[in-house]
C-alpha cells in the first residue's frame, strides 16, 4: 500500500498575510483555517516576489524565481511552456492530480501537468474580447461559467452584479449561495473525492478566486462585517496624498477610495469574502473526515499575493508594501509528514518554495530548474529580491526579515523601512540609514546586473530604462 500522503493545495487569491484570525487579525474571522493552522506549521514571513496573479502563479507552479519564469509583471495571452511544473512532476510520480478553480494560464485549457482541471479563473478581460476564438472565450472554456448557464440559463453571468473584477465597490451576491463560485469550488472538490482513483495518492489544488474582487459575498457574510467598527487602514509619512485626491473617485484605480464610507465597505466586503471561503473550506474538511483520510493527508494553504485594502491610500496589488507582498502560508497534517505541529516559523519564504515542499512530501525528485527550497527544512534565505512592472510605478525591492529597500525604476524614488520596529511601514527612514540602504542597494544591483532591461552596469542603478513584463531569455518563450 502506498504510504505517501495525499496532498491538498488550498489557494486563495489576493488574500493578505495578516488576514487569519490565528495570526492576530482584529476583525476577520477564519475558524476553519485557524483550526488547520493550529494543527500545523505557520510561516509568518511568507511573501510573493512578483505580486499579481500571473507572475505569482508562474513561480508557484514551477518553483522558479520571477527572473527565471520570465514573468516580471502582469500580461495575459502569453503561452505557458515550462518543462517542469508542480502538477506535472507529481503526475509523473504516480499521483492522481486534479485542479479545481483558478489556474490563470494560457491557453485557458492548458492543464500544466494536471490529470484533470475543473476551471474557474474569475472574470478575465482578455478572454471576453470580440476577437477571442469561441473555444477560448471563457464563457465557453471556463467550467464554472458553463455550469452556471446550465443551471440558470444561457444569459446568467456574475457580472450581472455590476461589479468590476478589480473594483472596491461592494454588494451581496445576487443568486442563491450555492451558485457562488466559492461554493462551486468546494462542491467540485468534494465530488473529486467521490470519483478519484483510490489506488493512488492524490494531489488536489483547490484554487479559490476570492477574496479577489468582485467583492460579492453572500449577504449573510457581508452582514457579519458591514455594521461593525473595523480597524482603520495604516498610513505613513511618505504617502502620496495628491495622487489619492486625484484618483480616489475611480473604482478600479491603484488608489484607495477617497470617500471614507467606501473604505468601510471595501474592508467589510473583503473580510466577508474571506470568511465565506473559510466556511467552504470547512465543507472540504468535512469531506476528508467522512472519507477517513485526514490522517493521511497534508494541506498547504497559501495566497498568490495580498491586497493593499486602503493601507497607505492604496488599493489592489503589484506594490512593494506588506499588504501587497505578504501572504498567508501554513502546512497542516500529521507530524510524521510535516514535523512538530502547532509551531510558527520565521524563515523568509516565497511562493517558489511550495513546489519543492510538495515534491519532497511526495517522495518525488526536485528538478534542477527549481529555485525554491523545501519548507520541510530550515530555509536559509537572507534576503528576497522582488519586483513588478507597473508603468510609472514599476519597482524592485530587497526584503529581509528586519527591513526593506524599495527602488522605483522609472522615477528613481527610494524608500527604506525598518520592519522590526515598524511592521506597517509608517516611517520612511531612508535618510537616517545611509549605510544600510547602500548595502541593500548593492544587493539589488547584483540581482539586476545581467537583466536585459539594463537597469544597471553592476555599479549604479539607471533610472528610466524601459521595463518589460515578460523577459525573453527564459523558458517561457
N, C-alpha and C positions, 0 to 999 in steps of 0.2 A: 504493500500500500504506500502511495506517495505521501511522505510526511512533510512536504513543503507547504508553507501556509497559503491559503487563499489571500489575495491582496486586493484591497479596495482603495482607490484613489478618489477621495471626496474633494471636489474642486469648486470653490466659489469664484465669482467674477467680480472684481473691483471691491473686495472686502478689505477694510483696513486691518492692520495688525493689532490694533488696540480694541477691536470690537468683539471681544469674547468676555462674557461675564467673569469667567475664572481668571482672566488677565487683569481684572480690576476696573472694567469699564463702569462708569457710574449710572448708565442708563440702559444699555442694550441687554436684553435677556436671551440667553442661549443655553437652556438647560440640558439639551441632549449633547451638544458639542462640549459643554463643561464636563459632563459625565464621562465622555470619551477621553477628554484631556486628563482628567483625574486618574484614569486608568492607563496612562501612557507617559510619554516624554514630550514636553513642550519646549520649543526653541524660541526664545524671546528676542533673538537678534536675527530674524529671518527677513530677507529682502528680495526685491525684484530689481535686477540691474538695468532693465530697459522697460519701464513701467507702462506699457499698454498691451492690449490683448495679443496682437500678432507676434511681436518680438519676444514677449514674456513666454508665450506658449512654445515658441520655437526652442527656447532654452530648456524648458521643462521636458519637451518631447525628445530632445536629442542629447541632453546633458552637456551641451556646449555653451560657452560664453557667447554674448551677443556679437563679439568680434568674429567668432568662428561660424555662427549660424548665418552671418551676413545681414541680419535684420537689426538695424540700429534706430529704427523709427517705425511708424505705422504705415503700411502700404498693402492694400488688397490686390488680388489678381496676379500675384507673383507665385509661380508654381513651387510646390514644396518637393524638393528632390534630394532628400537626405539618405545617406547609405545606412545609417543605424538610427533606429528610433526605439523608444521605450517599449511600445506595444510590439514592434517587430521582433525585438530581442526576446521578449517574454514568450511570444508565439513560437519562436524557434526553440525555446527551452521547454516547450511542451505545455504551456499554459493556454487555457481557453480564454481568449481576450475579447472583451466587449466594452465599447464606449456607449454611454447614454448621455446625450446633451451636447454641450458646446465643444466643437473642435477648432473652428476658425482657421481652416487651412484652405489651400487652393490646389486643384478644383475642390468644390464643396464636398464631393463624394470620395475624395482621396482618403482611403482608410488608414493610411500611415502605419500599417502593420497590424491593425486590429483585425481579428477574425470577422467581426461584425460591428457596425455603427448604427445606432438609432439617433439621428442627428437633430439637434435644435441649436442653431447658432444665435438666436435672437435676431433683431432687425439689422440687416446689413445693406446699406445703401447701394453698394457696388453690384449686388446680386438682384436688384429690382429695376435696373435701367431698361429702357426700351430696346437697347442693343444687346442685352443679355440673351444668349441662346435659351430656348424654352426649358431644356433639360437642366440648365444651370441656374435658372430663376429659382430663388429659394422658396417660392410658393409651391414649387413642384419638387425641388431637390431636398427640401428640409422636411424630415419626417413629422415633426410636430405640426407644422403648418398644414401638411397634407391630411393628418389625422383630424385637426380641428375643423377643417372643411367637411370631412366626412361626418363629424358629429353635429355641426351647427349650420351647415350649408356652405355653398361654394363661395359666398362673399364674406364669410367670417374671417376676421383678421384682428389681432390685438391692437393694431394701430387705430381701431375704432375709438379707443380711449382719447385720441387726440394728442397723446404724449409722444414726444420725440425720444429716440433711444440714447440721447446724450443730454437730457434736459433735467433741470431741477424742479420742474413742475410735478405736482403730486395729485393723484386721485385714486380712489379704490378701483379694483378690478371690476370689469363690467359684466362678466359672465359668472356662472356658478364656479365655486372654488375649484372643483375637480377638473376644470378646463384650463386652469392656470399652468403655464409652462413649468413652474416649480413643482407642482403636483405631478405633472406628466413625467418628469424625470424620475421621481421616486416610484411612480407606478410602473414605469418601464424597467427600472432596476429590480423591483420585486418580481416582475414577470421573467426577467432574465434568470433569477434564481430558480424559478419553476422549470425552465426549459433548458438549463445548462447541461453540458456533457459532464455527468457526475464521475466519470472515470479520470478526470483531470482536475488539477487545481485551477482556479480561475483568477483572472485579473479583470476587475470591473472598475472602469472610470466613470463615476457619477459626477457629471460636469454641469453645474447649475449656471444659468445666465445671471440670476440675481445674486447680490443686490445692485448689479449694474442697472442703470435706468433702462427702460421707463420704470419709475417708482410707482408701481401699480399693485401693491399687495392687496389681498382681500380685506374687506372693511374691518373684520374682526381684528386683524393685526394692526391696521392703521389706528384703530380706536385705542389700542394699548399705549400709544405714544402721543397722539395729536393734541391732547389737552394737558399733557404732563410737562412740568418745568424741566427742561433739558439743559445739560451743561453747554455753556457758550463755546463758540469756536476760539481757537488760540490765535492771538495776534502778536506781531513783533515790531521792533523799532525800525525795521527795514522794509515794511510792507508798502506796496505801490497803491496809494490811495487815489491818485489821479486816474490810473487805469481802471480801478474799481468803479469810480464815479462815472467814467466814460462808458464802460461796457456792462455795468451791473444790471441793465434792463434787458439784456439778451439772454434768453432762456437756455442757450447752448454755448455761451462764451466760456472762456477759460477762467473768468472771474466769478466770484460768488454773487448772488443777487444783492442788489443794493437796498431792497426793501427787507427790513428785518423780519417781517412776518413770514416771508418766503424762506428765510433761514430756518425758522422753527419748523415749517412744513417739510423742507428738504431733509432735515435731520430725522424728523418723525417718520417720513416715508422710507428713508434709508434703513433705519432701525427696524421698521415693520417688515421690510423685505428680508432682513437677516433672520428675524425670529420666525417668519413664515418658512424660510429654508430650513432652519434648525428643526422645526416640528416635522417637516417632511423627511429630514434625515432620521428623525425618530421612527418614522414608518419603516425605513430601511433597516434600522437596528432591530425592530420588532421581527422583521422577516428573518434576520440572521438568527435570532433566538429561536424562532419556530423551526428553522432548518437545523438547529442544534450544531451550528458551525462557528459560534463565537470563539470557541477555544482553539480553533484552527485558522483564524482569520486575523490579518493585520490591516489596520486602517491608517492611511496617511491623509491628513487634511491640510489644504493649502489654498491660497488665492493667487491669481496671476499678478495682481498689483492692488494698490489701495485706491483711496478717494480723498481728495482734499476736504470736502464736506464743509466748506466755509472757512477752514483754517487759513489764516494769512490772506484773507479776502479772495481765496481761490476756490475753484470748482474743477472737477474731473481729475485726470491723472497726467502722466507724461512729465511730471515735475520732480525735482530732486529732493523734495521735502518729505518728512516722515509720513505724513498722511498718504502720500502717493506711493512711496517705495517700500514701506514697512508692511509685511504681510503676516497673517497668522499661519503657523505651521506646527503640527504635532503628529506624533506617531502613537497609535494606541493598539494594544494587543497583548497576548501572553508574554510574560517576561522571558520565556525561553527563546523568543524570537527577537525582542527589542531591547532587552536589558531591564534594569530596575525601573519600575513604573512609579508614577506619582512624582516625577522629578522635573525640574526646569533647568535647561542648559543655556549657556550664554555664548556658545560658539557663533561666530559670524558666518551665517549660511545663506545660500541663494538657491533659486529655482533649479539651477543646473545640478544641484545635489540630489534632487528627487530620483532621477533615473538610476544613478549608481546605487542608491539606497535600496530601491525596489529590486534591482537586479541581484544584489547581494542576498536579499531576503529569499529570492527565488533560486539561489544557487547557480545563477547564470553568469557567464563571463561578461566583464565590462569592457566594451570596445575601446581601442586606443584613442578614438575621436573624442571621448568623453572628457570634459574639463572638470566636472564636478567631483565631489568627494562623498563617499557613503557616510550617512549620518549615524550609522551603527558604530562608528569610531569617532574619537575627538577630531574636530575639524580645525586644523592649524592655520586658518586663513587670517592673516594680519590686517589686510585691507581689501576693499572691493572697489573696482572701477565700474561705474555706471554711467549711463548716458541716455539721451533721447533726442532725436531730430524733431524740431517743432518750430520751424521758421525762425523768427527773431528770438524765440525762447529756447532754441537748441542749446543743450547744455551737457556738461560732463561733471561727474563728481567722484571724489575719493572718500570712502567711508571706512572708518574703523569703529571699534566698539565704544570709543571715547569721543570721537569728533568727526567732523565732516567739512570738506572743502569743495566749493562749487565754482565752476567756471562757465560762463555763457560765451559760446564760441563766436556769436555774431556781434556782440557788444563789448566783450571783454570784462563785463561785470564779474566781480568775485564776492563770495560770501564765505564766512567761516563760523561754524557753531561748535561750541564745546558741549557735546551732548551729555556728558556725565553730569554736569551741573544744570544744563538747560535742555532737557529732552524734547521740549516742544518748540525749540528754535525761536525763542522770543528775542534774542540779542545777537546781532551780528558783531562778533568780536574780532574781525579781520585785522584791524589796525593795532589791536592790543597783543597780537601773537605773530609778529612777522617771521620769526624763525620757524615756528611750527608750520605756518602757511607755506613757507618756502620748501619745507620737507614734503608736504603733501602735493604741492605744485610739481615738484620734481618727480614724484610717483606718477602723476598724470602725464607729464611729458614722456616718461618712459613707456607708459601704456599706449601712447599715441604716436610714437616715433616712426613706426612703419606703416601708418594708415594712409590710404590712398587719397584722403581729403587734404593731406599735407598740413595738418594742424600745427606741426612743429618740425624744427630741424634737429631736434634732440637736445636743444638748449633753451629755446624760447617758444612760448605759445603764440601762434599767429591768429589774430582776430580777423574775422570776415571771410574765411575760407568757406566755399560752398559746401554745406552739409549734405550727406546722402541719407536716404532711408534704407537702401539695400546696397551693401558692398558687393563688389564684383569678384574679388579674389577669394571666394569661399565655395563651399559645397552647394550653395543654394541655386546657382545658375549653371 
